[in-house]
Amino acid sequence: MTEHNIGAAGIDTGKSTLDVALAGDFSQLQVDNDAAGHRGLVSWLRDNGVERVGIEASGGYERTVVSDLRKQGFTVIMFQPIQVRAYATYRQQRANNDRIDAALIAACTAAATTINTNGH
């Protein structure tokens, strides 16, 4: 059962890879953090009905994928690490690897009621 009715995904960003999860689903994907990986990501997100993507600020490694997703029409929410940690605490969940972090960010994205697409 899906907790939220909007298609949402979360991305845990690394220098070379992106771990992606859908909110309310067990579907996950890992792609390279490069142009080809971003194209595959966009296709996968569309195939899964995603409208909104959450991504944690990650030392600048997220900038290109955020730009690419916005150009493709996705709403992108930039979370500060403290926001994601607070949400994990609220859910009494301990994120401890990239796949779990991506799922947590997806849940946080789906639950977000105030969308800040500029990262401020």
N, C-alpha and C positions, 0 to 999 in steps of 0.2 A: 504494500500500500504506500502510495506517495504522500508525504506530509504536506506538500505544497503543490499548487496547480500551475505554477509558471515553470517553464523549462529552465533549469538553472544548472550550472556546472561550476566546479572549482578547479583552480590550477595551482599546483605547487611548482614553483619555478626554480630551476637550477641553471647553472652556467651552460650545460650542454643538453639537458633534457627538460621536458615538461611532463609532469604527472597530472592527469586529468581525471576527474570523477563527476558523475551525474548525481544530483541531489535526489534522494529518495529511491535510489537504484544502486545496484552493485556493479554497473558498467563502468569500466575504467579503461584508460588509454595512456600510453607513453609514446611521445614523439620527440624527435630532436628539436632543440631550440634553434632552428634555422628556418630559412624561407620554405624549404620543402616540407619540413615538419609542420610549419604554420598552415600551409595549404591543406595538409592532411587533417589537421586539427579542425579547421573551418568546415571541411566536408563532414567529418564525424559529428561535430556539434549540430550542423544542419540536419543530418540524418536522424539525430536524436531529439529534434524539436527544441533545442536550447535557444533561449532568447537573451538570457542574462548570464554573464560570466564573472565570477569573483576571482581575484588574484591577489596574493599577498605581495606587498612591496618587498623586493629582494635584491637590494643593492644595485639596481639598474638592469639586472638580467631580464626583467619583465617588460622593459620599455618597448621593444620592437614588437613583441606579440600583442601587447595592449594596442598599439597603433594599428597593427594588421587587423585585429578583431574589430576595432571601431570602424575602420574603413569598410569592413564587410557588413556593417549594420548591427553588430551585437552591442548591447548595453554592457559596459565593463565597469565593475566596481573594484576600486583599489582599496584594499584593506591594509592598515598598518599592522605589524606583527602583534602589537598589544591588543588590538581588537580581536584577532583570531584567538589569541590565548584566553582572553576574557570569555569568548563564546565557548571555548573548550571547557573552561572552568564551570560556566553556567550549565553545560550539558554533562558535567562530571565525566569528561572524556579526556584521556591523555593521548595526545598525538605523538607518535614516536617513530614514524617513518614517512617517506614521501607519499605513498599511496593513502595512508591514513590521514595525513595532512590535507591531501587533495579532497578527500571525502568530507572532512571537517569544513574546509573552505566552501565546498559546494552547499553544505547544509546552512552555513552562515549566509551565503549568497541568497539562497531560497528564502531564508527568514528575514532578510534585510527589508525594512519597511521604508527607510529613508535612503534613497540611492544617491550617492555622491560619485558621479562618473568622472570627476576631475582629480580625484585623489587628494582633495583638500579637506 
